[in-house]
Amino acid sequence: MTEVHKYIGFAVVGGWFALMVWAGIAAVVRHEPNRWYWRLLGVLQAILLLQIVVGLILWISNPLPAFLHPFYGALFPAIVLVIAHVFARGLDDEKDRWKVFGWASLFVFGLTLRALMTGLGHA
């Protein structure tokens, strides 16, 4: 794994952890997160997209360094986020949309952490 890919991976995992904790705290205090929550979500999605592009370039140049790594780091998080966007868009109360992405961040955090572990060789 290249150094850039590794550090982007750490940023992705840490960011999804932060979003998950933020949503958890907001749920406990029963207060909707501010606009920075949504900005962080947007940045994390952009970084994840960047990670996918970098990963694809690495995979094309040297296929399958770790078989499950691209699934945990790209495919499964993308699926979770698409489902979250579809589900959140269908909610009647817009104020509840942050909760959908709070739950999604839990899953994406776990998936990207697992991708980082497989990429670093900690099967």
N, C-alpha and C positions, 0 to 999 in steps of 0.2 A: 504494500500500500504506500503510495507516495505521501510525502509529508503534508502537502496541501490537502489531499483527500482526507488524511487522518485528522487534521485540525478542523476542517469543515465538519467532519463527523462528530468531533467533540462539541463543536458549537451547536450542531443540530440536536444532539442528545441533551445538552445543558439547556438549550432554549425551550425544548418541549417539556423538560422537567419544570422550568420556571413557569411556563404557562399552566401546567397542571397544578402546581402549588398555588398559583394566583387564583385559579378557579376554585380550588378547594377552600382557600381562605374566604373568598367572596361568598361561597355557599354557607360557610359556618357563620359569618357575620350577617348573612342575608342582605347583601348589598351588591348591586350590579357593578361589575368592573368598569373602570373609566375607558376612555378612548385609547389609552396606551395599550390596553389588553388587545384591542383589535389591530393596532399597529404592530404589536409583537407577533400576533398570529400571521399577519401579512408578510412580515419579514421572515418568519420561520418557514412559511410556505415557499417564499422566493429562494431562501437558502437551501431548502430541500430540493427544489427544482435544479438549482446549481449543482448540488451534490449528485443528483441523478445524471446530469450532463457530464460531469467530471467522471463519474463511475462508468458511464457508457463509453467514454473515450478510453478509459483504462481497460475496460473489458474487451473492446475491439482490438486494442493493441496487445493484450495478453489475456485471453479468455479464461474465465472461471477460476480466479484465485481461491475463492471459497464458494462452494456451490450455493449455499443458502444466503450468503451475504447480500446479493442484489435483491433477493425477495424481501428480506427483513428491512433493508435500507431504502428501498425504492418502491417496489411494487405494492407491498402490503400497506405501507403508510399512505401511498397515493390512493389506494382503494378506500381506506378509512376516511381520508379527507373528502373524497368525492361523496361518500355516503353521508358524512356530516353536513356537507353543503346542501345536499338534496333534502335531508331531514330537517335542517334548520330553516330552509326556505319554505317548507311546508307548515311550519308552526304558525298558529294563529296569533300568539303574543310574541312580538319581536323582542321583548325584554328577556325571553327565555332562551334566545339563540346562543348566548354565551355559555350556557350550561351544556349544550350539545358539543361545543368545541372544547369545553373542559373535559368531558368524558373522552372525546376523540384524542385529546392531548395525552391522556393516560395511556391509551393504546399505542399511539404513535411514539411516545417516550419509550415504552417497553420494547416495541419493535426496533426502533433505531438503536437502543442500547444493545439489543441482541446483535444487530448488524455490526456495531462497533466491536463487540466482543469477538464475533467470528472474523472480522477483518483484522483484528490484532492477533488472531491466532489462539484465542481463549475459548475454543469450541464451546 
